[in-house]
Amino acid sequence: MNIFQKIANLFSKKESTSSTVREGVVKFFNRNKKFGFISYNNGKDEVFVHKSDVTGQIRKNDKVTFQVTKTKKGLAAVNVNRIK
């Protein structure tokens, strides 16, 4: 298991999810490593996102909707959907 799989496993252990659907912009996403970051709240906040929590495909600068969940390592985006 490589380091990126270990990171993904840590983030896949979700503890609680906010029911609030937020909008944001993908600031970084590496398709090979299957993770990235979403900026929201007018760029003031950023959350981790893993491919397993994305419906379809996303890439840098895509607008997305998502929910935020608290994991053992911090906040992460779940139920991520690209806005068309």
Secondary structure, DSSP 8 states (H G I E B T S, - for coil): --HHHHHHHHHHSEEEE----EEEEEEEEETTTTEEEEEETTTTEEEEEEGGGEES---TT-EEEEEEEEETTEEEEEEEEE--
